[in-house]
Amino acid sequence: MKLTEKIIDSTTGLKMKSGAIVEVHVIHSQNSDEKSLMIKTDDGVLSLDQDDISSFMDLFSKFLESF
């Protein structure tokens, strides 16, 4: 299991295949200030809303602190 898969799975509960991340896009809503994140991998696409992004960033910062 790749690091990206572990972080995304534990953050969102969504299963992601172990593909490499190819592209990451921030999507801004036209009707509000909300943003979402679209992560394209070599085997699919995963979308994260703002709550998922916050959880992801918290988890990722904890991961970085472990080094």
Residue pairs with C-beta under 8 A, 6 or more apart in sequence:
1 18
2 18
2 20
3 63
4 16
4 20
4 21
4 41
5 16
5 17
5 18
7 56
7 59
7 60
7 63
8 14
8 16
8 39
8 46
8 48
8 56
9 15
9 16
10 59
11 48
11 52
11 55
11 56
11 59
12 46
12 48
12 52
12 55
12 56
14 46
16 41
16 44
16 46
17 41
17 43
17 44
19 41
19 42
19 43
19 44
20 41
20 42
21 39
21 40
21 41
22 40
22 41
22 42
23 38
23 39
23 40
24 37
24 38
24 39
24 40
25 37
25 38
25 40
26 35
26 36
26 37
27 35
27 36
27 37
27 38
28 34
28 35
29 35
29 36
34 49
34 50
35 50
35 53
36 47
36 48
36 49
36 50
36 53
37 47
37 48
37 52
37 53
37 56
38 45
38 46
38 47
38 48
39 45
39 46
39 47
39 48
48 56
